Amino acid sequence: MKFKLRQIINMRKSLAKIANQEVSIDKAFVIARNIKFFNQEIENFDERRNELIKKYSTDKTTVDKDKEEDFFKELQVLLDVEVEIDLIPVDLSQIKDIKLTAMDLIVLDSIVKLGEK
């Protein structure tokens, strides 16, 4: 599956809600596997973002005010990078008492299913 980095970042919090539920071992494996792939991409993103911060800062930790516009332009380009991740969709229909918001389901739409889809 192809995802933009911004999608992966947005999915992480919602996927963590699912990861904190007690589920069968097979579902736990799939969820953990998916999170592992997400975390790898987020780590790569964080490294590139930190490089951008250093590029646009004097102190190497905070973007200089006069360089913010250029920084955010490059950051948007980075967030729009597409990556291929071999995810397995997670069936949420058999997880009891899971608490997700409508926004969680919107964000996770491409990697979860509710029964037959």
Secondary structure, DSSP 8 states (H G I E B T S, - for coil): -EEEHHHHHHHHHHHHHHHTS---HHHHHHHHHHHHHHHHHHHHHHHHHHHHHHHT-SSSSS--GGGHHHHHHHHHHHHT-EEE-----EE-TT-TT----HHHHHHHTTTEESS--
